[in-house]
Amino acid sequence: MHDLVIGIDLGTTNSAVATVEDGRPRMIPPRAGGRLTPSTLGVNKAGERVVGVAAQSLGEEHPDSVVWATKRFLGRRYTPELVQEAKALVPYPLVAGPSGDVRVRLAGRVMPVTQVSAMILGELALDAQAHFGRPVTKCVITVPANFDDNQRQATREAASIAGLDVVRLVNEPTAAALAYGLSRGFEGNALVFDLGGGTFDVSILEVKSGVFEVRATGGDPRLGGEDFDQRIVQWLLAQVDDELRHVVSQDAQSLRRLKVAAESAKRELTEKEEASIYVAGLGDHSAPGKRMAELETVLTRSFFETLSEPLSRRCLDVCESVMREAKMDPHAVDVVLLVGGMTRVPLVRRLVADFFGRAPSTDVHPEEAVALGAAVQADELVRQSGQALLLDVAAQSLGVGVMGGRVKRLIPKNTGVPVVARDIFYPGSSGQQEARIPVYQGESEFQDENYKLGEVVLKRLHVAARGEVPLEVVFELSSEAILSVKATDLTSGNMEAVRLEARAGLPQGEAEKLGAEQAHYARSQGVVDAKRAEELFRKLLERGEKLARLLQRSAQENPSPEAQATLGTVQRLLDGGRSALDSGNAAQCATIAKQLTRLLSGRQEPRA
């Protein structure tokens, strides 16, 4: 039995997990139902975690007990600027961790955003375990193309806490193109327009003979569905009575209700020309007895488009930039693939069609394409069939800070990865015994306009006059955009290989502690899930036995080889299911359950 490797889309608004079965990528349904898991985490009164739909329900009455859209803060350092950015998006407070990492406060607890992501990933892993009947640890996880090195490392850290082994990180647009290309047999130039809940990515890929080569990529890490929701929230706030407006804008429960109403209206306007909005209980919920307000209004599609058009135009600005970097004309794109729930908005689709001169493709489910593509890549890594080869690029330029506050680029943006780049630098003064080599990410030639990833400290330099001690700096960027840096004093041979420490990771020992807590939760929850799965499987076998009796009667009344074959298939599944139950073989039960479910639902012909 080969190792299972699943594909995971860890999204800002929703997350999903998928696998490849019978040669086709398929979504793994959440145990709570549906096809997607809302990226929402809550802690109830009993101190127990709730994830997804249950957390959203908890948030309706206890908004201080839930957090969402924390992916926007993953792998970032706590700064006053980030706090201000967060206040415009979410009502829950950000808290500085002991190492400068970002944490959130919910239900009186302070929790690292890395742990929030780990809990969501853990829930997806349990969904996969319920689907396969055995634990799954290996996975491919997708990340926004414009995620920097710190955010990618934080994603890996979250997966490690969740007990997952990340085989590879894949850029979300690339994953979406992978799902599209393999499921539709497409060849040509594809542009992936990925507007999700928190980030926006654009990638242009050339697809030919199973090779997916990224020609250019770009994006806006501060643009997504949450921003569109906030435009509606601010419009709703403006309609609250003057004397209550400030109070409502500071009340977490009121803001949560406005956010839910805004998101619901946005979804409704996808299909309708106007949406009725009614929100009750707006006011100061920390002071019982105070007057509460209610809001009733109508939002038309045309006015929503007026509110959100500046955001939509920002999307087109990114498209124009990526087209220039790819040295392509919009009409050279053979297909535009829409990814992310926000691409359902009619304004977005209209702007995309006008810009590229063609209607975008709707062949792949926009909210499932990324997870399905991750599953395709996961399956390819296991089988190594050569059907899909990914050739990605560096999403941002990487360089070294030099004198004068400037940056010397070693790896330009859109360079193919993996890649190794090297250059020679010299200490800035004579007799220098230590060199600090800062590493920057970004497109500006000035250090203060880029993001500092960290620095290499090279000690015990050969002491000499300025310009006489050559220092070789080597950048190695992996296929999943993880950066390692090595600096060598070529005179003495002294070398320092570093793992960049700019990311405010969890303090030593805390990640292990959180991982142990997650493992304990997964074991206990796994027992609960296994009992529930056994009960459901017994009921499924009862339905299968009824089907077998019907088939047997039909075969007696209308004898045929086909009828006998169908009856034989069902009976073999039933015998195998009873045997698996008796032996406690959960994996075999899960396999038979999927086959029986397809038979009972009429989705496929019975097979031996």
C-alpha positions as CSV (number, residue, x, y, z in Angstrom):
1,M,0.0,0.0,0.0
2,H,1.7,3.2,-1.2
3,D,1.8,6.4,1.0
4,L,-1.1,8.6,0.7
5,V,-0.4,12.2,-0.4
6,I,-3.2,14.7,-0.4
7,G,-3.5,18.2,-1.9
8,I,-4.5,21.1,0.4
9,D,-5.7,24.6,-0.4
10,L,-5.2,26.6,2.8
11,G,-7.3,29.6,1.9
12,T,-8.0,32.9,3.6
13,T,-11.8,32.4,3.5
14,N,-12.2,28.7,2.8
15,S,-9.9,25.7,2.8
16,A,-10.1,22.4,1.0
17,V,-8.5,19.0,0.6
18,A,-8.4,16.8,-2.5
19,T,-7.0,13.5,-3.7
20,V,-6.7,11.6,-7.0
21,E,-8.9,8.5,-7.3
22,D,-9.2,6.3,-10.4
23,G,-6.9,8.7,-12.2
24,R,-9.1,11.8,-11.5
25,P,-8.7,14.5,-8.9
26,R,-11.6,14.6,-6.5
27,M,-12.6,16.8,-3.5
28,I,-12.5,15.1,-0.1
29,P,-15.8,16.2,1.6
30,P,-15.5,17.8,5.1
31,R,-16.9,15.6,7.9
32,A,-19.3,18.5,8.7
33,G,-20.8,18.3,5.2
34,G,-20.4,20.5,2.1
35,R,-17.2,20.6,-0.1
36,L,-15.3,23.5,1.5
37,T,-14.2,24.2,5.1
38,P,-14.5,27.9,6.2
39,S,-11.1,29.0,7.4
40,T,-12.7,30.1,10.7
41,L,-11.6,28.9,14.2
42,G,-13.5,29.3,17.4
43,V,-13.2,28.4,21.1
44,N,-16.5,27.6,22.8
45,K,-17.5,28.1,26.4
46,A,-16.1,24.7,27.3
47,G,-12.8,25.7,26.0
48,E,-13.0,23.3,23.0
49,R,-12.0,24.3,19.5
50,V,-14.5,24.4,16.7
51,V,-13.5,24.8,13.1
52,G,-15.3,25.7,9.9
53,V,-19.1,25.9,9.8
54,A,-19.4,25.3,13.5
55,A,-17.0,28.2,14.2
56,Q,-19.1,30.5,11.9
57,S,-22.2,29.6,13.9
58,L,-20.4,30.3,17.2
59,G,-19.3,33.7,15.9
60,E,-22.9,34.8,15.3
61,E,-23.5,35.0,19.1
62,H,-20.0,35.1,20.4
63,P,-17.8,37.1,17.9
64,D,-15.0,37.5,20.4
65,S,-14.6,33.7,20.4
66,V,-13.8,33.3,16.7
67,V,-11.1,34.4,14.3
68,W,-11.0,34.3,10.5
69,A,-8.8,35.5,7.6
70,T,-5.7,34.9,9.7
71,K,-3.8,33.8,6.6
72,R,-3.2,37.5,5.9
73,F,-1.0,37.7,9.1
74,L,0.8,34.3,8.7
75,G,4.6,34.6,8.6
76,R,4.5,38.4,9.2
77,R,6.1,40.4,12.0
78,Y,4.0,42.3,14.5
79,T,4.3,46.0,13.7
80,P,2.1,49.1,14.4
81,E,1.5,49.3,10.6
82,L,0.2,45.7,10.5
83,V,-2.1,46.4,13.5
84,Q,-3.6,49.4,11.6
85,E,-4.0,47.2,8.5
86,A,-5.8,44.6,10.6
87,K,-8.2,47.0,12.2
88,A,-9.6,47.9,8.7
89,L,-10.3,44.2,8.0
90,V,-11.1,42.3,11.2
91,P,-12.6,43.1,14.6
92,Y,-10.4,40.8,16.7
93,P,-7.1,42.2,18.1
94,L,-3.6,41.3,17.1
95,V,-1.1,40.6,19.9
96,A,2.6,40.6,19.8
97,G,4.3,37.3,20.6
98,P,7.5,37.0,22.6
99,S,9.6,36.8,19.5
100,G,7.6,39.5,17.6
101,D,5.4,37.0,15.9
102,V,1.7,37.8,15.3
103,R,-1.0,36.3,17.6
104,V,-4.7,36.7,18.0
105,R,-6.9,37.0,21.0
106,L,-10.1,34.9,21.2
107,A,-12.2,33.7,24.1
108,G,-9.7,35.2,26.5
109,R,-6.8,33.2,25.0
110,V,-3.8,34.4,23.0
111,M,-3.0,32.1,20.1
112,P,-0.2,32.3,17.4
113,V,-1.7,32.7,13.9
114,T,0.6,29.7,13.0
115,Q,-1.4,27.6,15.5
116,V,-4.7,28.8,13.9
117,S,-3.5,27.6,10.5
118,A,-2.3,24.4,12.1
119,M,-5.8,23.7,13.6
120,I,-7.4,24.3,10.2
121,L,-4.9,22.0,8.5
122,G,-5.5,19.4,11.3
123,E,-9.2,19.5,10.5
124,L,-8.5,18.9,6.8
125,A,-6.2,16.0,7.8
126,L,-9.0,14.4,9.8
127,D,-11.3,14.8,6.9
128,A,-8.8,12.9,4.8
129,Q,-8.4,10.3,7.5
130,A,-12.1,9.7,7.6
131,H,-12.2,9.5,3.8
132,F,-9.4,6.9,3.6
133,G,-10.0,5.1,6.9
134,R,-6.3,5.6,7.9
135,P,-4.1,8.6,8.9
136,V,-2.6,10.8,6.2
137,T,0.6,12.7,6.9
138,K,2.1,13.6,3.5
139,C,0.7,16.5,1.6
140,V,1.2,19.2,-1.0
141,I,0.0,22.6,0.2
142,T,-0.6,25.6,-2.0
143,V,0.4,29.2,-1.2
144,P,-0.2,32.5,-3.0
145,A,2.4,33.1,-5.7
146,N,3.5,36.4,-4.0
147,F,4.0,34.7,-0.6
148,D,7.6,35.6,0.6
149,D,10.1,33.3,2.1
150,N,8.9,34.0,5.6
151,Q,5.2,33.2,4.8
152,R,6.2,30.0,3.1
153,Q,8.3,28.9,6.1
154,A,5.4,29.8,8.4
155,T,3.1,27.6,6.3
156,R,5.5,24.7,6.7
157,E,5.7,25.3,10.4
158,A,1.9,25.3,10.7
159,A,1.8,22.0,8.8
160,S,4.4,20.5,11.1
161,I,2.4,21.5,14.2
162,A,-0.6,19.8,12.5
163,G,1.4,16.6,12.1
164,L,1.7,16.9,8.3
165,D,4.8,16.4,6.2
166,V,4.9,18.9,3.4
167,V,6.2,17.1,0.3
168,R,6.1,20.4,-1.7
169,L,4.6,23.9,-1.6
170,V,3.0,24.9,-4.9
171,N,1.9,28.3,-6.0
172,E,-1.9,28.6,-6.1
173,P,-2.2,29.8,-9.7
174,T,0.1,27.0,-10.9
175,A,-2.0,24.4,-9.1
176,A,-5.1,25.8,-10.7
177,A,-3.6,25.6,-14.2
178,L,-2.4,22.0,-13.4
179,A,-6.0,21.0,-12.6
180,Y,-7.3,22.7,-15.8
181,G,-4.6,21.4,-18.1
182,L,-4.8,17.7,-17.0
183,S,-8.6,17.6,-16.8
184,R,-9.2,19.3,-20.1
185,G,-6.2,18.3,-22.2
186,F,-5.4,22.0,-22.7
187,E,-2.2,23.2,-24.5
188,G,-1.2,26.8,-25.1
189,N,-0.8,30.0,-23.1
190,A,-3.0,30.1,-20.0
191,L,-3.5,33.1,-17.6
192,V,-4.7,32.2,-14.1
193,F,-6.6,35.1,-12.5
194,D,-6.8,34.1,-8.9
195,L,-8.8,36.4,-6.7
196,G,-9.4,34.7,-3.3
197,G,-10.4,35.9,0.1
198,G,-7.2,37.6,1.0
199,T,-4.8,37.7,-1.9
200,F,-4.7,38.2,-5.6
201,D,-2.4,36.4,-7.9
202,V,-1.9,36.3,-11.7
203,S,0.3,33.8,-13.5
204,I,0.9,33.2,-17.2
205,L,1.9,29.6,-18.0
206,E,2.8,27.9,-21.2
207,V,1.3,24.4,-21.2
208,K,2.8,21.9,-23.7
209,S,3.1,18.1,-23.6
210,G,2.5,18.0,-19.8
211,V,5.1,20.7,-19.1
212,F,3.6,23.6,-17.1
213,E,6.2,26.5,-17.5
214,V,5.4,29.7,-15.7
215,R,6.4,32.7,-17.8
216,A,5.6,35.4,-15.4
217,T,3.8,35.9,-12.1
218,G,2.6,38.8,-10.0
219,G,0.0,39.8,-7.5
220,D,-1.3,42.0,-4.7
221,P,-1.0,40.4,-1.2
222,R,-3.4,42.9,0.2
223,L,-6.3,42.4,-2.1
224,G,-9.1,39.9,-1.8
225,G,-12.7,39.2,-1.1
226,E,-12.3,40.5,2.5
227,D,-11.6,43.9,1.0
228,F,-14.7,43.9,-1.1
229,D,-16.7,42.9,2.0
230,Q,-15.3,45.8,3.9
231,R,-16.5,48.2,1.2
232,I,-20.0,47.1,1.9
233,V,-19.4,47.1,5.7
234,Q,-18.3,50.7,5.6
235,W,-21.3,51.7,3.5
236,L,-23.6,50.0,6.0
237,L,-21.8,51.8,8.9
238,A,-22.5,55.1,7.2
239,Q,-26.2,54.4,7.4
240,V,-26.2,53.9,11.2
241,D,-27.6,56.8,13.3
242,D,-24.9,59.4,14.0
243,E,-25.0,58.9,17.8
244,L,-24.5,55.2,17.5
245,R,-22.1,55.0,14.6
246,H,-18.8,55.2,16.6
247,V,-20.1,52.7,19.2
248,V,-21.1,50.2,16.4
249,S,-17.7,50.6,14.7
250,Q,-15.9,49.6,17.9
251,D,-18.2,46.7,18.9
252,A,-17.0,43.3,17.8
253,Q,-20.4,41.6,17.7
254,S,-21.9,44.5,15.7
255,L,-19.0,44.4,13.2
256,R,-19.4,40.6,12.9
257,R,-23.1,41.0,12.1
258,L,-22.3,43.6,9.5
259,K,-19.6,41.4,8.0
260,V,-21.9,38.4,7.7
261,A,-24.6,40.6,6.1
262,A,-22.1,42.1,3.7
263,E,-20.8,38.8,2.5
264,S,-24.3,37.4,2.1
265,A,-25.3,40.4,0.0
266,K,-22.2,40.1,-2.1
267,R,-23.0,36.5,-2.9
268,E,-26.7,37.3,-3.6
269,L,-25.7,40.0,-6.0
270,T,-23.8,37.4,-8.1
271,E,-27.2,36.1,-9.2
272,K,-29.6,39.0,-8.6
273,E,-29.7,42.7,-9.4
274,E,-30.4,43.7,-5.8
275,A,-30.0,42.3,-2.3
276,S,-32.1,43.2,0.8
277,I,-30.1,43.7,3.9
278,Y,-31.4,43.6,7.5
279,V,-29.1,43.7,10.5
280,A,-30.5,43.8,14.1
281,G,-28.7,44.3,17.4
282,L,-26.2,47.0,16.5
283,G,-24.7,48.7,19.4
284,D,-22.5,48.3,22.5
285,H,-22.9,44.6,23.6
286,S,-20.6,45.1,26.5
287,A,-23.1,47.3,28.2
288,P,-26.5,45.5,28.7
289,G,-29.5,47.7,28.6
290,K,-28.0,50.2,26.1
291,R,-30.1,51.1,23.1
292,M,-29.6,48.9,20.1
293,A,-30.1,49.9,16.5
294,E,-31.2,48.0,13.5
295,L,-30.5,48.5,9.8
296,E,-32.6,47.8,6.8
297,T,-31.5,48.7,3.3
298,V,-31.1,47.5,-0.2
299,L,-27.9,47.2,-2.1
300,T,-28.1,47.1,-5.9
301,R,-25.6,45.3,-8.1
302,S,-24.8,48.6,-9.9
303,F,-24.0,50.4,-6.6
304,F,-21.9,47.5,-5.3
305,E,-19.9,47.7,-8.6
306,T,-19.4,51.5,-7.9
307,L,-18.2,50.7,-4.4
308,S,-15.8,48.0,-5.5
309,E,-14.7,49.1,-8.9
310,P,-11.4,50.7,-7.5
311,L,-10.5,47.2,-6.2
312,S,-11.4,45.5,-9.4
313,R,-9.2,48.0,-11.3
314,R,-6.3,47.1,-9.1
315,C,-6.7,43.6,-10.4
316,L,-6.3,44.8,-14.0
317,D,-3.2,46.9,-13.0
318,V,-1.6,43.6,-11.9
319,C,-2.7,41.9,-15.1
320,E,-1.0,44.7,-17.2
321,S,2.2,44.4,-15.2
322,V,2.4,40.6,-15.5
323,M,1.7,40.9,-19.3
324,R,4.6,43.3,-19.7
325,E,6.9,41.1,-17.7
326,A,5.9,38.1,-19.9
327,K,6.4,40.3,-23.0
328,M,2.9,39.3,-24.2
329,D,-0.1,40.9,-25.6
330,P,-3.5,40.1,-23.9
331,H,-4.7,38.6,-27.1
332,A,-1.8,36.1,-27.0
333,V,-3.5,34.4,-24.1
334,D,-5.4,31.3,-25.2
335,V,-7.5,30.9,-22.1
336,V,-8.2,32.9,-18.9
337,L,-8.8,30.6,-16.0
338,L,-10.8,32.2,-13.1
339,V,-9.9,30.9,-9.6
340,G,-11.3,32.0,-6.2
341,G,-14.8,32.8,-5.0
342,M,-14.5,36.5,-5.9
343,T,-14.3,35.7,-9.6
344,R,-18.0,34.8,-9.5
345,V,-18.7,38.6,-9.2
346,P,-20.1,39.8,-12.5
347,L,-18.1,43.0,-12.5
348,V,-14.8,41.0,-12.2
349,R,-15.8,38.7,-15.1
350,R,-16.8,41.6,-17.2
351,L,-13.6,43.5,-16.7
352,V,-11.5,40.4,-17.4
353,A,-13.4,39.7,-20.6
354,D,-13.0,43.3,-21.8
355,F,-9.3,43.3,-20.9
356,F,-8.4,40.0,-22.7
357,G,-10.9,40.3,-25.4
358,R,-12.4,36.9,-24.6
359,A,-14.8,35.3,-22.1
360,P,-12.9,33.6,-19.3
361,S,-13.2,29.9,-18.9
362,T,-15.7,28.5,-16.4
363,D,-14.8,24.8,-16.9
364,V,-13.2,24.4,-13.5
365,H,-14.9,25.2,-10.2
366,P,-13.2,28.4,-9.1
367,E,-13.2,27.5,-5.4
368,E,-12.0,23.9,-6.0
369,A,-9.4,24.3,-8.8
370,V,-6.5,25.0,-6.4
371,A,-7.1,22.0,-4.2
372,L,-7.7,19.7,-7.2
373,G,-4.4,20.9,-8.8
374,A,-2.6,20.3,-5.5
375,A,-3.9,16.8,-5.5
376,V,-2.7,16.3,-9.1
377,Q,0.8,17.4,-8.1
378,A,0.7,15.2,-5.0
379,D,-0.3,12.2,-7.1
380,E,2.4,13.0,-9.6
381,L,5.1,13.2,-6.9
382,V,4.0,9.7,-5.7
383,R,3.8,8.0,-9.0
384,Q,6.5,10.0,-10.9
385,S,4.7,9.3,-14.2
386,G,6.1,12.3,-15.9
387,Q,2.6,13.4,-17.0
388,A,3.0,16.8,-15.3
389,L,6.3,18.8,-14.9
390,L,6.1,22.1,-13.1
391,L,8.6,24.8,-14.1
392,D,7.9,27.7,-11.8
393,V,9.5,31.1,-11.3
394,A,10.6,33.4,-8.4
395,A,7.7,35.6,-7.6
396,Q,9.9,38.5,-6.3
397,S,13.4,39.6,-6.8
398,L,16.1,38.7,-4.2
399,G,19.3,40.7,-3.5
400,V,21.9,41.9,-1.1
401,G,22.0,45.3,0.6
402,V,25.1,47.3,-0.4
403,M,26.5,50.7,0.5
404,G,24.4,53.7,-0.2
405,G,21.2,52.1,0.9
406,R,20.9,50.2,-2.4
407,V,20.2,46.6,-3.3
408,K,22.3,44.4,-5.7
409,R,19.9,41.8,-7.3
410,L,21.1,38.2,-7.4
411,I,17.8,36.6,-8.5
412,P,15.5,38.8,-10.6
413,K,11.8,38.3,-10.4
414,N,10.4,35.6,-12.8
415,T,13.7,33.7,-12.9
416,G,13.0,30.0,-13.3
417,V,13.4,27.9,-10.2
418,P,15.2,26.0,-8.8
419,V,18.1,28.4,-9.3
420,V,21.5,29.1,-7.8
421,A,23.0,32.6,-8.0
422,R,26.3,34.0,-6.7
423,D,28.3,37.2,-6.6
424,I,31.4,38.7,-5.0
425,F,31.2,41.5,-2.4
426,Y,33.8,43.3,-0.3
427,P,33.8,44.7,3.2
428,G,33.1,48.4,3.4
429,S,36.1,49.4,5.5
430,S,39.7,48.3,6.1
431,G,40.5,46.0,8.9
432,Q,36.9,44.8,9.2
433,Q,36.6,41.5,11.2
434,E,32.9,40.9,10.7
435,A,30.5,41.4,7.8
436,R,26.7,41.7,8.0
437,I,25.2,40.8,4.7
438,P,21.5,41.9,4.6
439,V,19.1,40.0,2.3
440,Y,16.2,41.8,0.6
441,Q,13.1,40.8,-1.3
442,G,11.3,43.2,-3.6
443,E,11.6,45.2,-6.9
444,S,13.0,48.5,-5.7
445,E,16.7,49.3,-6.0
446,F,16.5,51.0,-2.5
447,Q,16.7,48.9,0.7
448,D,14.0,50.9,2.6
449,E,11.5,50.2,-0.2
450,N,12.0,46.4,-0.1
451,Y,11.4,43.7,2.6
452,K,14.3,42.6,4.6
453,L,14.3,38.8,4.9
454,G,17.3,38.7,7.3
455,E,21.0,38.8,7.2
456,V,24.1,36.6,7.1
457,V,26.7,37.4,9.7
458,L,30.2,36.3,8.7
459,K,32.7,36.5,11.5
460,R,36.5,36.1,11.8
461,L,37.2,37.7,8.4
462,H,40.7,37.9,7.0
463,V,41.9,41.3,8.1
464,A,43.1,43.4,5.2
465,A,42.6,46.7,3.4
466,R,39.3,47.7,2.0
467,G,38.6,45.9,-1.3
468,E,41.1,43.1,-0.6
469,V,38.8,40.6,1.1
470,P,36.4,39.0,-1.5
471,L,33.2,37.6,0.0
472,E,31.2,35.2,-2.1
473,V,27.5,35.2,-1.5
474,V,25.4,32.3,-2.9
475,F,21.6,32.3,-3.1
476,E,19.8,29.0,-3.6
477,L,16.1,29.2,-4.3
478,S,14.3,25.9,-4.3
479,S,11.5,24.8,-6.6
480,E,9.0,25.9,-3.9
481,A,10.7,29.3,-3.5
482,I,12.4,28.6,-0.1
483,L,15.7,30.5,0.1
484,S,19.0,29.5,1.6
485,V,22.0,31.7,1.7
486,K,25.7,31.0,2.0
487,A,28.6,33.5,2.5
488,T,32.3,32.6,2.2
489,D,35.4,34.6,2.9
490,L,37.4,33.4,-0.2
491,T,40.7,34.3,1.4
492,S,40.4,32.3,4.6
493,G,37.8,29.9,3.5
494,N,35.6,30.8,6.4
495,M,32.0,30.0,5.5
496,E,28.5,30.6,7.0
497,A,25.4,28.9,5.7
498,V,22.3,30.4,7.2
499,R,18.6,29.9,7.5
500,L,17.2,33.4,7.4
501,E,15.9,34.5,10.8
502,A,13.8,37.6,9.8
503,R,10.6,35.6,10.3
504,A,9.3,35.9,13.8
505,G,8.9,32.2,14.4
506,L,7.6,30.6,17.5
507,P,10.0,30.5,20.5
508,Q,12.0,27.3,20.9
509,G,9.9,24.5,22.3
510,E,6.5,26.2,21.8
511,A,6.0,24.6,18.3
512,E,6.8,21.1,19.8
513,K,4.3,21.8,22.6
514,L,1.6,22.9,20.2
515,G,2.3,19.9,18.0
516,A,1.8,17.6,21.0
517,E,-1.5,19.2,21.8
518,Q,-2.6,18.9,18.2
519,A,-1.6,15.2,18.1
520,H,-3.6,14.5,21.2
521,Y,-6.6,16.3,19.7
522,A,-6.3,14.3,16.5
523,R,-6.1,11.0,18.3
524,S,-9.2,11.7,20.5
525,Q,-11.1,13.1,17.5
526,G,-10.0,10.2,15.4
527,V,-11.7,7.8,17.9
528,V,-14.9,9.8,17.7
529,D,-14.8,9.9,13.9
530,A,-14.0,6.1,13.7
531,K,-17.1,5.3,15.8
532,R,-19.3,7.5,13.7
533,A,-17.9,6.0,10.5
534,E,-18.6,2.5,11.8
535,E,-22.2,3.4,12.5
536,L,-22.6,5.0,9.1
537,F,-21.0,2.0,7.4
538,R,-23.3,-0.5,9.1
539,K,-26.3,1.5,7.9
540,L,-24.7,1.6,4.4
541,L,-24.4,-2.2,4.5
542,E,-28.1,-2.5,5.4
543,R,-29.0,-0.3,2.4
544,G,-26.7,-2.5,0.3
545,E,-28.4,-5.7,1.4
546,K,-31.7,-4.2,0.4
547,L,-30.2,-3.4,-3.0
548,A,-28.9,-7.0,-3.3
549,R,-32.3,-8.5,-2.6
550,L,-33.9,-6.3,-5.3
551,L,-31.2,-7.2,-7.7
552,Q,-31.6,-10.9,-6.9
553,R,-35.4,-10.7,-7.5
554,S,-34.7,-8.9,-10.8
555,A,-32.2,-11.4,-11.9
556,Q,-34.6,-14.3,-11.2
557,E,-37.4,-12.6,-13.1
558,N,-35.2,-11.4,-16.0
559,P,-32.1,-13.7,-16.2
560,S,-29.1,-12.2,-18.0
561,P,-25.3,-12.3,-17.7
562,E,-25.4,-8.5,-16.9
563,A,-27.8,-9.0,-14.0
564,Q,-25.8,-11.8,-12.6
565,A,-22.6,-9.7,-12.8
566,T,-24.2,-6.8,-11.1
567,L,-25.5,-8.9,-8.3
568,G,-22.1,-10.6,-7.9
569,T,-20.4,-7.2,-7.6
570,V,-22.8,-6.0,-4.9
571,Q,-22.5,-9.3,-3.0
572,R,-18.7,-9.2,-3.1
573,L,-18.8,-5.6,-1.7
574,L,-21.2,-6.7,1.1
575,D,-19.1,-9.7,2.0
576,G,-15.9,-7.6,1.9
577,G,-17.6,-5.0,4.1
578,R,-18.7,-7.5,6.7
579,S,-15.3,-9.0,6.8
580,A,-13.6,-5.6,7.1
581,L,-16.0,-4.7,10.0
582,D,-15.2,-7.9,11.8
583,S,-11.4,-7.4,11.5
584,G,-11.6,-3.7,12.3
585,N,-10.0,-2.8,8.9
586,A,-11.1,0.9,8.7
587,A,-9.3,1.5,5.5
588,Q,-11.0,-1.4,3.7
589,C,-14.4,-0.2,5.2
590,A,-13.7,3.3,3.8
591,T,-12.9,1.9,0.3
592,I,-16.0,-0.3,0.2
593,A,-18.1,2.6,1.5
594,K,-17.1,4.8,-1.4
595,Q,-17.9,2.0,-3.9
596,L,-21.2,1.2,-2.3
597,T,-22.2,4.8,-2.1
598,R,-21.6,5.3,-5.8
599,L,-23.7,2.2,-6.6
600,L,-26.5,3.3,-4.3
601,S,-26.6,6.8,-5.7
602,G,-26.4,5.6,-9.3
603,R,-23.3,7.6,-10.1
604,Q,-21.5,4.6,-11.7
605,E,-22.1,1.2,-13.0
606,P,-21.3,-1.7,-10.7
607,R,-17.8,-3.1,-11.3
608,A,-16.2,-6.3,-10.2
